[in-house]
Amino acid sequence: AFPRAYPQLMHHLLHVEELKMQVDIQQFDMPSSPLIKNSNYIALHVPGLAESRPSVLRGDQVLVSRPGGGGKKWSGYAHRIEQDQVLLKFSMGFHASFIDRSRFDVEFTFRRTPLRLMHQGLD
């Protein structure tokens, strides 16, 4: 017989896994990092990218904010992944007002889609 509490337990385990993933990706956040204009993209140099530390895939979201925190966060999306840099696209307004080599606090994120699909599968 299939225990009725099993799906609920698995939901809890998935939530714990998601929290662990958030903690793990936060260790790669990069304070006061320069962003560099690169044709139609904005490039971010990421030490360890070649070793997948952090793992950044095409389409992943990267959040940037002015150093010091407390301000607005802009969402950029990875369009190209190179050996040691990620080429990002932001909103048109961000690109229009961007000053080359400006420094930003950078936060990496992970995709929640696989976790959402696992939760759906349990329901």
N, C-alpha and C positions, 0 to 999 in steps of 0.2 A: 504494500500500500504506500502511496505517495503522501508523505507528511504535509499537512496543510500549511505548516509554518515555513516550509522550505522556500517558497518564492519570496516571502517577506525577508527571510534571512539573507537570501541572495541579493535582494535590493539593498539591504544594509551593507553587505560586503562591497557592492559596487560603489556605494556612496563613500565608504572608507577608501577604496581604491582611487576614486576621483580626488579626494583630499590629498592623498599621498602624491598623486601626479602633480597637483598644484604646488605642493611644497618642493617637489623635485625640480620642476621647471623654474621656480623662483630663484633657485641658486645660480641660474645663468643670467639673471637680470643684469643689465649693464648701466650703471649710473654715469651721467655726464659723458656720453659717447658722441663723437662727431658723426654727423650724417653728411654724405658727400653727393653732390649733383653728378649724375652719370647718365647723360643723354636724357631720355624721358623718365628715367627712374631716379630713385634716391638710394644710394648704396650705404650699407651698414657693414663695417668690418666686424666679423664675429670670430674671435679666437676659439679654436677647437671645433669649428664647423666641419672640417674635413673628417674628423673622428666622430661626427654625429653627437657632439657635446656642445651645445644642445642640438637635438634633432629638429631641423626646420625643413618643412616640405613646401612645395609650391602650393599656394593658396592659404597657407597658415597666416594667422593674424599676428601682427606685432604692434604693441601699443607704445607710443612715445609721448613724453610730456616734458615741459621745461624743467631744468634741474631745480631741485629744492622741493618739488612736489606741491600738492594742494591745488594745482591748476588743471586746466583742460587736458584731456588725453585725446590724441589722434590715433585712428586705426589705420595701419598700413598693411598691405597684403603682399606676401612674397610672390614675385612673378618669375624670378630666376634665382637659382642657387648656384653659386660658383665655389671655387675651392675654399676661400676664406671670407667671402662676403655674400650678402643677400641683397638682391635688387628689389626694392619695394616700390609700390604705388600707393599714394594717399589720395585724398579728395583733391579736386581741382583747386580749391581755395588754399589748401596747404601747400601744394606745388607752386602756386602763384606767389605766395608770400614767403617761400622758403629762401633762406640765405645760406649759401654754400658753406659747409663746414661748421654749421651751428651745432651746439651740443644739446643733447636730449637725454633724459633718463629713458631707458629702453626696457620694456617688459615683454617677455615671451609668453605665449599662450599655447594651449593644446586644443585639438578638436574634440568636442564633446559628442559628435555624431555616433561614434562606435558605442559609447556608454549609453546614449539614449536608445539606440537600437537594442542593446542588451536588456535595458529596463523594459522596453516594449515586448521583447521576447518572453519575459517572465510574467507579463500580465495575461 
